[in-house]
Amino acid sequence: MSTEAPSSRSTAPNETSSSTTDALTHFDAGGRAQMVDVGAKAETHRVAIARGTIRMKPETFALVRDGSARKGDVIGVARIAAIQGAKRTADLIPLCHPIALTRVAVDFELDEPGSAVHCTATVECEGRTGVEMEALTAVQVGLLTVYDMCKAVDRGMVIERVELIEKRGGKSGVWTRREGGDRGDDGRS
């Protein structure tokens, strides 16, 4: 029995179609998963910025803010976890290329009125493929770590709006999320 999916595509990944930006490059002409060949791409400086939020009870937020959670410094541990998440993205996402990252910066913003913690990750490299997945993974792992460290007092925390904010570098140039978080504008310049 074949495990190959039937192809609904009329062009191979590297062929030009009416909308090459919509091509799913992780599938070959037969519809099989593949790791994209980036060997012919130029090495450029690449940057990706992602963000996300975890919402919690006000009492849980106070523990995080005051550094008095039973497991210790929640934000400090979450920052290290986020950096480690960026570094290990290729181990988690099957078709991601292992990338030699040159910078990973993770910031947390405490939002007391919203009883939330916002995480922003900026990831950079000099390479042939972008670092969007590394930035998104960093944010998710950082927020999951906050959840893990606080779940004993608040299992109802919600992780939300994990999203790419900006990417720079490579042939496609700059992409920036439109103000207000709309997905409709690709923001290319």
SVG drawing of the C-alpha trace seen along z (x, -y; Angstrom):
<svg xmlns="http://www.w3.org/2000/svg" viewBox="-9 -50 35 52">
<polyline fill="none" stroke="black" stroke-width="0.4" points="0.0,0.0 1.4,-3.4 1.7,-6.1 2.1,-8.8 -0.6,-11.5 -2.1,-12.3 -0.9,-15.6 -3.3,-18.4 -0.6,-20.6 -0.1,-21.3 3.5,-22.6 6.6,-21.4 7.9,-23.4 10.5,-25.3 8.4,-25.9 6.6,-29.2 2.9,-29.3 0.4,-32.2 1.1,-32.6 4.5,-31.3 4.3,-32.9 1.4,-30.5 3.4,-27.4 3.8,-24.8 7.6,-24.2 7.7,-21.3 6.0,-19.0 7.5,-17.6 5.6,-17.3 4.2,-13.9 2.8,-15.4 5.5,-13.9 7.0,-15.8 10.5,-17.1 13.1,-19.3 13.5,-22.3 16.8,-22.6 18.3,-25.9 21.8,-25.1 21.5,-27.7 20.2,-30.5 22.4,-33.4 23.5,-33.8 22.0,-36.9 21.4,-38.4 18.0,-37.1 15.9,-38.3 12.5,-37.2 10.5,-38.6 7.6,-36.7 5.4,-37.4 2.7,-35.7 0.8,-36.0 -0.2,-33.9 -3.2,-35.0 -3.7,-33.9 -5.6,-34.7 -4.5,-37.9 -3.2,-35.8 -1.0,-33.8 0.2,-37.0 1.2,-38.4 3.4,-35.3 5.1,-35.7 5.6,-39.5 6.9,-39.1 9.1,-36.2 7.4,-34.2 6.2,-31.2 7.1,-27.9 9.3,-26.8 11.4,-30.0 12.1,-32.8 9.4,-32.1 10.5,-34.8 14.2,-33.9 13.7,-30.2 11.2,-31.0 13.8,-33.2 16.4,-30.4 13.8,-27.9 12.8,-30.2 16.4,-30.5 16.9,-26.8 13.7,-26.3 15.0,-28.5 18.2,-26.5 16.4,-23.2 13.7,-24.0 15.0,-21.7 14.7,-18.8 11.0,-19.6 9.8,-20.6 10.6,-17.8 11.3,-19.7 13.2,-22.7 16.8,-23.1 19.3,-23.2 20.5,-26.8 23.6,-28.3 21.8,-31.2 23.9,-34.3 21.5,-35.9 18.4,-35.0 16.9,-37.8 13.8,-37.1 11.9,-39.8 8.9,-39.4 6.5,-42.2 4.3,-42.0 0.8,-43.3 -0.8,-43.7 -4.2,-45.2 -4.5,-42.2 -3.2,-39.7 -0.9,-38.5 2.7,-38.0 3.8,-38.9 6.8,-37.2 8.8,-38.6 11.6,-36.7 14.1,-38.1 16.2,-35.6 19.0,-36.3 21.4,-34.4 23.6,-34.7 22.2,-32.0 20.2,-30.6 16.9,-30.2 14.8,-32.3 14.5,-32.0 10.7,-32.5 10.2,-29.0 12.9,-29.6 11.3,-32.8 7.9,-31.3 9.2,-28.2 11.1,-30.4 7.9,-32.3 5.9,-29.1 8.5,-27.3 8.9,-30.4 5.1,-30.6 4.8,-26.9 7.5,-27.2 5.5,-29.9 2.5,-27.5 4.6,-24.6 6.0,-26.7 2.6,-28.0 0.2,-25.2 0.0,-24.0 -1.9,-27.2 -3.6,-27.9 -4.4,-25.2 -6.7,-27.6 -4.0,-29.8 -4.4,-30.4 -1.6,-30.8 -2.7,-33.0 -1.8,-35.0 1.6,-33.4 2.4,-35.1 5.2,-36.3 5.5,-40.1 8.3,-40.7 10.9,-38.9 13.8,-40.4 16.3,-39.0 16.4,-36.6 14.9,-37.0 11.5,-37.9 12.8,-40.9 10.8,-42.4 7.4,-41.2 5.7,-43.1 2.4,-42.2 -0.1,-45.0 -1.0,-47.2 -3.8,-45.5 -2.5,-42.0 -4.3,-41.6 -3.1,-38.7 -4.3,-40.2 -1.3,-42.5 1.9,-40.8 3.7,-44.1 6.4,-43.4 8.6,-46.3"/>
</svg>
